Amino acid sequence: MRILVTGGAGFIGSHLCERLLNEGHDVICLDNLFTGSRDNIIHLMDSHRFELIRHDIVEPILLEVDRIYNLACPASPVHYQYNPVKTVKTSVMGAINMLGMAKRVKARILQASTSEVYGDPQVHPQTEGYWGNVNPIGIRSCYDEGKRVAETLMMDYHRQNGVDIRIIRIFNTYGPRMAENDGRVVSNFILQALRNQDITVYGDGSQTRSFCYVSDLVEGMIRMMECDNFTGPVNLGNPVENSILEFAQKIITIANSSSKITFKPLPQDDPKQRQPDISLAGARLGWKPLVALDEGLVATAGYFAARIGKG
């Protein structure tokens, strides 16, 4: 097939492009390289079936494709809060432009939504039926509400125009090619540990996250895209919950680091618990994560060690 991946030069997008190429598809990677990087896809450039188009999906584009994976949007608070208006535009105008294209060329489109649509959840673990607890005027809302509107648009294009849609809600994902400066817990902790710097834990470290390795996520995305008669949304993430403090200690051990843990105040609207209920993904897609946290962290730490010259 001819497959478009928006945000294809990003962390998750580059792994998806690589997997789709390996399966024999023609892949068009669309990226404005704001948070994506050529480094992530440079090893794919020699393939005659791979094409990079530098483009911002806030502006319309017409391509003839069979499948669209819409991943384009800054996904870490550091990046999406840098220009919050642009973040909303990327989610909303980007979804409208990609849905318009899907409608015209009769392509199937998958929207990469996020666990952030659940906000600071009052239901635990989170199922797809939970409507969320989002602060619509907080500093994170440009991302949270942008993704919620993107889901709305997907459903309305599906109901009104018969567009063939899929919605996934991605929980914390980690692995090689994460951006060093994205301010997220995995990259922060690993880089601090490799440099033997103090590891910064916000709050008391009792807040929880569930970490899914990128290859597991990509498998779930492809299964969802190729699953017939199921629009979603469906949670894709690892249901194994870890406290941030446990996580910091685990990384110190893996990196063989002399780092100490220090504590700082919790940022506004930072969720205290985040754990996916993935029973729907299991039932409809036959999917569950396979990569253990320690195994994935060793691979990720190795990647960052090479990046900063500690490998």
C-alpha positions as CSV (number, residue, x, y, z in Angstrom):
1,M,0.0,0.0,0.0
2,R,0.9,3.7,-0.2
3,I,1.0,5.0,3.3
4,L,1.2,8.5,4.7
5,V,2.7,9.1,8.1
6,T,2.3,12.7,9.4
7,G,4.9,13.4,12.1
8,G,6.9,10.6,10.5
9,A,10.3,12.0,11.5
10,G,9.3,12.0,15.2
11,F,10.1,9.5,17.8
12,I,7.1,7.2,17.3
13,G,6.6,8.1,13.6
14,S,10.1,7.1,12.6
15,H,9.6,3.6,14.2
16,L,6.3,3.3,12.4
17,C,7.8,4.4,9.0
18,E,10.6,1.8,9.5
19,R,8.2,-1.0,10.3
20,L,5.9,-0.2,7.3
21,L,8.8,-0.1,4.9
22,N,10.0,-3.4,6.2
23,E,6.6,-4.8,5.4
24,G,7.0,-3.7,1.8
25,H,4.8,-0.6,1.7
26,D,5.5,2.7,0.0
27,V,5.8,5.3,2.8
28,I,5.5,9.1,2.6
29,C,6.8,10.8,5.7
30,L,5.3,14.3,6.2
31,D,7.0,16.4,8.8
32,N,7.8,20.1,9.5
33,L,10.8,19.0,11.6
34,F,9.7,21.1,14.6
35,T,10.1,18.3,17.0
36,G,10.9,15.6,14.5
37,S,14.5,15.1,13.2
38,R,16.1,13.9,10.0
39,D,18.4,11.9,12.2
40,N,15.5,9.6,13.1
41,I,14.8,8.7,9.4
42,I,18.2,9.2,7.8
43,H,18.7,5.4,7.6
44,L,15.4,5.1,5.6
45,M,16.4,7.7,3.0
46,D,18.2,5.3,0.7
47,S,15.0,3.3,0.2
48,H,13.3,4.0,-3.1
49,R,10.0,3.4,-1.4
50,F,10.5,6.1,1.2
51,E,9.8,9.8,0.6
52,L,10.2,12.8,3.0
53,I,8.0,15.8,2.4
54,R,8.7,18.8,4.6
55,H,5.3,20.3,5.2
56,D,3.2,21.6,8.1
57,I,-0.2,19.9,8.2
58,V,-1.8,23.2,9.4
59,E,-1.7,23.9,5.6
60,P,-3.7,21.7,3.2
61,I,-2.0,19.2,1.0
62,L,-3.3,16.6,-1.5
63,L,-1.6,13.2,-1.8
64,E,-2.9,9.9,-3.3
65,V,-2.6,7.4,-0.5
66,D,-4.4,4.3,0.8
67,R,-3.7,4.8,4.5
68,I,-3.0,7.9,6.7
69,Y,-1.4,7.7,10.2
70,N,-1.9,11.1,11.7
71,L,0.8,11.5,14.3
72,A,1.8,15.1,13.7
73,C,1.8,17.1,17.0
74,P,4.3,18.1,19.6
75,A,3.7,15.6,22.4
76,S,5.9,16.7,25.4
77,P,4.9,19.7,27.6
78,V,8.2,21.5,26.9
79,H,7.4,21.5,23.1
80,Y,3.6,21.9,23.1
81,Q,3.6,24.7,25.7
82,Y,6.3,26.6,23.7
83,N,3.6,27.7,21.2
84,P,0.3,26.6,22.6
85,V,-1.8,28.3,19.8
86,K,0.2,26.4,17.2
87,T,-0.3,23.2,19.1
88,V,-4.1,23.6,19.0
89,K,-3.9,24.4,15.3
90,T,-1.8,21.3,14.6
91,S,-4.3,19.1,16.3
92,V,-7.4,20.8,14.9
93,M,-6.5,22.2,11.5
94,G,-4.2,19.2,10.9
95,A,-7.1,16.7,11.6
96,I,-9.4,18.7,9.3
97,N,-6.8,18.7,6.5
98,M,-6.0,15.0,6.8
99,L,-9.7,14.1,7.1
100,G,-10.4,16.2,4.0
101,M,-7.8,14.3,2.2
102,A,-9.0,10.9,3.4
103,K,-12.5,11.8,2.3
104,R,-11.3,12.8,-1.2
105,V,-9.1,9.9,-1.9
106,K,-11.1,7.3,0.1
107,A,-8.2,6.5,2.4
108,R,-8.5,5.0,5.9
109,I,-7.1,7.3,8.5
110,L,-5.8,6.6,12.0
111,Q,-5.7,9.4,14.6
112,A,-3.0,9.2,17.2
113,S,-4.9,10.5,20.2
114,T,-3.5,10.4,23.8
115,S,-4.2,9.3,27.3
116,E,-4.2,13.1,28.0
117,V,-7.8,13.1,26.9
118,Y,-8.5,11.6,30.3
119,G,-6.8,14.6,32.1
120,D,-6.1,14.0,35.8
121,P,-8.4,11.0,35.9
122,Q,-10.9,10.3,38.7
123,V,-11.4,6.7,37.3
124,H,-8.5,4.2,37.7
125,P,-7.5,2.4,35.5
126,Q,-8.8,4.4,32.5
127,T,-11.2,2.7,30.1
128,E,-12.2,4.1,26.7
129,G,-15.7,4.8,28.1
130,Y,-14.3,7.4,30.6
131,W,-14.9,11.0,29.5
132,G,-12.0,12.4,31.4
133,N,-11.3,15.2,33.8
134,V,-9.5,17.9,31.8
135,N,-8.9,21.5,32.8
136,P,-10.0,23.4,29.6
137,I,-8.1,26.6,30.6
138,G,-4.9,25.1,32.1
139,I,-1.4,25.2,30.6
140,R,-1.7,21.6,29.3
141,S,-5.1,22.2,27.6
142,C,-3.7,23.2,24.3
143,Y,-2.6,19.6,23.9
144,D,-5.4,17.8,25.8
145,E,-8.2,19.7,24.3
146,G,-6.6,19.8,20.8
147,K,-6.5,16.0,20.8
148,R,-10.1,15.8,22.2
149,V,-11.3,18.0,19.3
150,A,-9.3,15.8,16.8
151,E,-11.3,12.8,18.1
152,T,-14.5,14.8,17.7
153,L,-13.6,15.6,14.1
154,M,-12.8,12.0,13.4
155,M,-16.1,10.8,14.6
156,D,-18.1,13.6,12.9
157,Y,-16.3,13.0,9.5
158,H,-17.1,9.3,10.0
159,R,-20.8,9.8,10.8
160,Q,-21.4,12.6,8.3
161,N,-19.2,11.7,5.4
162,G,-18.5,8.0,5.9
163,V,-14.8,8.5,6.3
164,D,-13.1,5.2,7.4
165,I,-11.5,6.2,10.7
166,R,-9.5,4.7,13.6
167,I,-8.7,6.3,16.9
168,I,-6.0,5.2,19.3
169,R,-5.2,6.7,22.7
170,I,-1.5,6.4,23.3
171,F,-0.2,6.2,26.9
172,N,3.4,6.9,27.9
173,T,5.8,5.5,25.3
174,Y,9.5,5.3,25.4
175,G,12.5,3.9,23.4
176,P,15.4,4.9,21.2
177,R,15.0,8.1,19.2
178,M,13.2,10.0,22.0
179,A,14.2,13.6,21.9
180,E,16.9,14.5,24.4
181,N,15.3,17.8,25.2
182,D,11.6,16.8,25.4
183,G,11.4,17.2,29.2
184,R,9.7,13.8,29.7
185,V,10.4,11.5,32.6
186,V,12.2,8.7,30.7
187,S,14.6,10.9,28.8
188,N,15.2,13.3,31.7
189,F,15.9,10.5,34.2
190,I,18.2,8.5,31.8
191,L,20.2,11.5,30.8
192,Q,20.6,12.7,34.4
193,A,21.7,9.2,35.4
194,L,24.2,8.8,32.6
195,R,25.7,12.2,33.5
196,N,25.7,11.3,37.3
197,Q,23.6,14.4,37.9
198,D,20.8,14.6,40.5
199,I,17.6,13.0,39.2
200,T,14.7,15.5,39.5
201,V,11.5,14.0,40.8
202,Y,8.4,16.4,40.8
203,G,6.1,16.0,43.8
204,D,6.9,13.2,46.3
205,G,7.3,10.6,43.5
206,S,4.2,8.6,44.5
207,Q,2.4,9.6,41.2
208,T,2.3,6.7,38.8
209,R,2.9,6.2,35.1
210,S,2.7,3.1,32.8
211,F,5.5,2.9,30.2
212,C,5.1,1.1,26.9
213,Y,8.0,0.3,24.6
214,V,7.8,1.8,21.2
215,S,7.9,-1.5,19.2
216,D,4.8,-2.7,21.2
217,L,3.0,0.5,20.4
218,V,3.8,0.3,16.7
219,E,2.4,-3.2,16.6
220,G,-0.8,-2.0,18.2
221,M,-1.1,0.9,15.8
222,I,-0.8,-1.4,12.7
223,R,-3.2,-3.9,14.1
224,M,-5.7,-1.1,14.8
225,M,-5.3,0.3,11.3
226,E,-5.9,-3.0,9.7
227,C,-8.8,-4.1,12.0
228,D,-12.1,-3.9,10.1
229,N,-15.3,-2.5,11.4
230,F,-13.9,-1.0,14.5
231,T,-13.4,2.8,14.8
232,G,-12.1,2.8,18.4
233,P,-11.1,4.7,20.4
234,V,-8.8,2.1,21.9
235,N,-6.2,2.5,24.6
236,L,-2.6,1.4,23.6
237,G,-0.2,1.4,26.5
238,N,1.3,-0.8,29.2
239,P,-1.0,-1.6,32.1
240,V,2.0,-2.2,34.5
241,E,2.0,0.8,36.8
242,N,5.2,2.2,38.3
243,S,5.6,5.1,40.8
244,I,7.9,7.8,39.6
245,L,10.2,7.2,42.5
246,E,10.5,3.5,41.8
247,F,11.2,4.4,38.2
248,A,14.0,6.8,39.1
249,Q,15.7,4.1,41.3
250,K,15.4,1.6,38.5
251,I,17.1,3.9,36.0
252,I,20.0,4.6,38.5
253,T,20.6,0.9,38.7
254,I,20.4,0.3,34.9
255,A,22.8,3.2,34.2
256,N,25.1,2.2,37.0
257,S,24.9,5.8,38.1
258,S,26.0,7.7,41.2
259,S,23.0,10.1,40.9
260,K,21.0,11.2,43.9
261,I,17.3,11.8,43.8
262,T,16.0,15.4,44.5
263,F,12.4,16.6,44.8
264,K,10.7,19.6,43.3
265,P,7.1,20.9,43.4
266,L,4.6,19.2,41.1
267,P,3.6,21.2,38.0
268,Q,0.0,22.4,37.4
269,D,-2.5,19.7,36.3
270,D,0.1,17.0,36.3
271,P,-1.9,13.7,36.5
272,K,-1.4,11.7,39.7
273,Q,-2.3,8.4,38.2
274,R,-2.1,7.1,34.7
275,Q,-2.8,3.5,33.8
276,P,-4.6,2.1,30.8
277,D,-7.2,-0.5,30.8
278,I,-6.3,-2.5,27.6
279,S,-8.9,-5.2,27.7
280,L,-10.6,-3.7,24.6
281,A,-7.3,-3.8,22.7
282,G,-6.9,-7.4,23.8
283,A,-10.4,-8.4,22.8
284,R,-10.5,-6.6,19.4
285,L,-6.9,-6.6,18.3
286,G,-5.3,-9.5,20.1
287,W,-2.7,-7.0,21.4
288,K,-0.8,-6.7,24.5
289,P,2.7,-5.3,25.3
290,L,5.5,-7.8,25.2
291,V,8.7,-5.9,26.1
292,A,9.5,-5.8,29.8
293,L,10.4,-2.4,31.3
294,D,13.9,-3.4,32.2
295,E,14.6,-4.7,28.7
296,G,13.2,-1.6,27.1
297,L,15.1,0.8,29.5
298,V,18.4,-1.0,28.7
299,A,17.9,-0.4,25.0
300,T,16.8,3.2,25.6
301,A,19.7,4.0,27.9
302,G,22.1,2.5,25.3
303,Y,20.7,4.8,22.7
304,F,21.1,7.9,24.9
305,A,24.6,6.9,26.0
306,A,25.6,6.7,22.3
307,R,24.0,10.1,21.6
308,I,25.9,11.9,24.4
309,G,29.2,10.0,23.8
310,K,29.0,7.7,26.9
311,G,28.4,4.5,24.9
